[in-house]
Amino acid sequence: MQSKNLKRIIMKKLYALIFALAFCLPTLVNAQGCDEPSDEGVNVFGFIQPKYQYNEHSANDDTNTFDFNRARIGVMGKIPYDISYYVVLEASPDNTRHDGDAYLLDAFVTYSRYDFARISLGSFKSPISLELNTPCHKLHTINRSRVVEQLATPDRDRGFMVLGGADTTLFQYSFAVTNGTGLFEKDNNKTKDYAARVVVNPHKNFKLGASYKYGESASATAGMPDDERTRYGADLQYKNGAFMLQAEYLYGKDVGSYTTGGGCGEELTVHQGSVKRDGGFLMAMYRFNNNLQPVIKCEFFDSDKDMGNNTEFCTTYGLNYFLNDWTKIQANYVYRAERADEIDNDIFMLQVTVKF
């Protein structure tokens, strides 16, 4: 109990420090919360996502609640020469990872002398998956697809990453060596996880991506070899004016044990046994001149390919409205269908995203 109280006190002091920076350095703040630090010094940034969610259940046992999907604040900046830093706290009281307590989400230092080989060290997102590496405040639907939430995990880890290229170059790549245990645990064996993603830009409107990840973790059974996990992925994006089309496929093979959860704000749960899983999505959207953007997203996820009638299908009907460059309102109706026995589990969500 004393250690938990001490942790809360420390986190409150850390909050105070960050907010003090925000008010004491107003001329250095980038109000748009851009992803790249400027040359002006310290940038304080963040975003909040208050949300309403209605869940349909059988036997008229529906539930609804107001909560926070995410609430993040951070600092980033550059230090002479060619050094940058990026630190973000997750402060949503509704996150399940730390029982609602704030925690360090991203924290890394980057050496960017050469555009073709920038090096980052710290905690950061895994490089696999198009949708995972879309910033949370720029997601086209309120939630990521189920296959990304289940197979691109842990979504963040500690280690180092080498990356190069840009949207204007023919190739982009990222390669990471990490613990493989996520944000809150040290490595539990001698090996490291390896993750990589390559993006080809053959045309200014078209991108093709491929992802791969392999890792080992200590077995829960004494004397047994390490558990193994392998991920393969492919994705594409086509964008022409106000129209955008995205598609992604992920395949996962786990030997010895496998995990569920581990997405934004979710606890990573380990299960014993081997499993093969896969899934994907296809998403299209169009932004009109009045700042309305209808979105439709069709996805599937098979949580065990060795079992029949195990595939879940999901269609998200969304409408985004951009009030300005910093504020977005999203409404999503999620129709969920099961191949075996369909149940009442559709979802309606309304979310406001405000960046600063």
C-alpha positions, -999 to 999 in steps of 0.1 A, spaced: 0 0 0 28 24 9 46 18 -24 14 25 -44 8 57 -25 44 67 -31 40 60 -68 9 82 -69 27 111 -52 56 108 -77 32 108 -107 14 139 -93 47 158 -90 56 147 -126 22 161 -138 30 194 -120 64 196 -137 50 190 -172 21 215 -167 46 240 -154 66 236 -185 35 242 -206 27 275 -189 63 287 -184 74 281 -220 44 294 -241 66 308 -269 82 273 -274 50 253 -276 39 240 -310 1 244 -307 -6 218 -333 13 190 -315 31 180 -346 49 146 -347 83 161 -355 101 185 -330 109 219 -343 142 237 -339 127 263 -315 134 243 -283 110 225 -260 76 216 -275 48 207 -251 20 188 -269 -8 163 -263 -44 154 -270 -75 142 -252 -102 119 -264 -134 119 -243 -158 92 -255 -194 79 -252 -199 42 -258 -231 21 -260 -228 -17 -260 -255 -40 -271 -260 -72 -251 -285 -100 -252 -315 -102 -229 -319 -64 -230 -288 -60 -208 -273 -31 -228 -247 -9 -212 -235 26 -219 -208 49 -204 -188 80 -207 -150 76 -205 -117 87 -218 -102 67 -247 -69 85 -243 -55 115 -225 -18 122 -233 7 149 -227 43 151 -236 74 171 -245 97 169 -275 126 189 -288 160 190 -304 195 193 -289 226 203 -308 237 185 -328 214 160 -345 198 148 -312 161 149 -305 139 136 -277 103 125 -273 85 118 -240 47 110 -236 26 102 -205 -7 83 -208 -30 100 -182 -64 85 -190 -81 73 -158 -98 46 -178 -66 28 -190 -64 -8 -176 -26 -12 -178 -18 7 -146 -52 6 -128 -59 41 -141 -26 55 -129 -6 75 -153 24 58 -169 53 65 -193 41 56 -228 69 67 -252 103 79 -242 132 78 -267 162 97 -279 170 99 -316 203 105 -335 193 119 -369 226 129 -385 217 108 -416 182 106 -430 189 71 -444 198 58 -409 183 75 -379 188 57 -346 163 57 -317 168 43 -282 142 39 -255 105 29 -255 85 33 -287 59 17 -310 67 -16 -327 74 -8 -364 50 -35 -377 16 -27 -392 2 3 -411 -26 10 -387 -5 5 -355 19 32 -367 -9 56 -375 -9 81 -346 -38 76 -322 -52 111 -328 -51 106 -365 -70 72 -367 -98 72 -392 -120 51 -369 -122 54 -331 -107 19 -326 -80 1 -344 -90 -32 -361 -92 -63 -340 -64 -81 -358 -40 -52 -351 -50 -50 -315 -44 -88 -311 -14 -95 -334 6 -63 -334 13 -66 -297 29 -56 -275 22 -23 -293 52 -7 -275 85 -21 -263 119 -10 -251 150 -13 -273 166 4 -302 154 11 -338 170 21 -370 149 38 -396 153 57 -429 135 72 -458 104 94 -461 72 98 -481 92 114 -508 117 86 -512 111 53 -531 118 32 -500 112 36 -462 123 11 -436 124 6 -399 141 -22 -380 139 -27 -342 155 -49 -316 135 -50 -284 130 -70 -252 97 -84 -265 80 -80 -231 63 -47 -235 66 -15 -214 64 -28 -179 86 -59 -178 123 -65 -183 135 -91 -207 129 -126 -193 154 -145 -215 187 -141 -234 172 -134 -268 157 -103 -282 127 -97 -305 132 -84 -341 107 -64 -359 109 -47 -393 87 -29 -418 95 -18 -454 73 6 -474 76 11 -512 64 44 -527 61 36 -564 38 66 -569 29 97 -549 -6 83 -544 3 47 -537 22 29 -509 29 -8 -504 41 -21 -470 54 -54 -456 60 -63 -419 78 -91 -401 84 -99 -364 100 -128 -346 107 -132 -309 112 -157 -281 101 -156 -244 108 -177 -214 85 -207 -211 62 -209 -182 71 -246 -178 105 -252 -163 130 -271 -185 111 -264 -217 125 -244 -246 116 -207 -251 82 -199 -265 82 -185 -301 60 -159 -319 61 -150 -355 42 -123 -374 39 -115 -411 20 -86 -425 12 -67 -458 -6 -34 -463 -14 -9 -490 -26 27 -491 -40 46 -521 -48 83 -517 -60 106 -544 -73 140 -534 -100 136 -508 -103 99 -513 -83 73 -494 -82 35 -494 -63 13 -469 -60 -24 -466 -39 -46 -443 -34 -83 -435 -16 -99 -405 -7 -135 -398 5 -148 -364 20 -181 -353 26 -187 -316 44 -218 -302 42 -226 -264 21 -196 -254 3 -166 -269 -10 -132 -258 -43 -114 -261 -49 -77 -256 -19 -53 -253 -33 -26 -275 -38 10 -264 -46 10 -227 -52 -28 -226 -35 -53 -203 -14 -79 -221 -26 -114 -211 -5 -145 -216 -22 -179 -224 -6 -213 -225 -7 -233 -258 1 -229 -294 -21 -211 -319 -23 -197 -355 -43 -165 -361 -49 -141 -389 -70 -112 -399 -73 -81 -420 -93 -50 -430 -103 -29 -459 -112 7 -453 -123 35 -476 -131 72 -469 -138 105 -486 -135 140 -472 -160 165 -486 -154 203 -488 -177 208 -458 -152 188 -436 -174 157 -433 -157 124 -439 -177 92 -442 -157 60 -435 -165 24 -440 -143 -4 -427 -147 -41 -432 -125 -65 -412 -122 -101 -401 -102 -119 -374 -97 -157 -369 -85 -163 -333 -76 -200 -340 -72 -211 -376 -72 -248 -365 -108 -245 -353 -138 -243 -376 -164 -215 -376 -141 -193 -355 -139 -162 -377 -153 -129 -364 -165 -103 -390 -169 -66 -382 -181 -36 -402 -176 -1 -390 -198 27 -404 -181 60 -394 -186 97 -399 -158 122 -390 -163 160 -388 -132 182 -387 -141 214 -368 -106 228 -374 -70 216 -376 -70 206 -339 -105 192 -332 -123 162 -347 -156 146 -339 -161 109 -347 -192 87 -347 -189 50 -353 -215 22 -354 -198 -12 -353 -217 -42 -366 -202 -74 -353 -210 -108 -368 -198 -143 -358 -196 -172 -382 -209 -198 -357 -235 -182 -335 -243 -145 -340 -249 -127 -307 -260 -92 -298 -227 -73 -294 -229 -42 -317 -213 -10 -305 -220 27 -310 -193 52 -301 -190 90 -302 -156 106 -296 -141 141 -296 -103 145 -303 -87 178 -293 -49 183 -300 -28 210 -284 
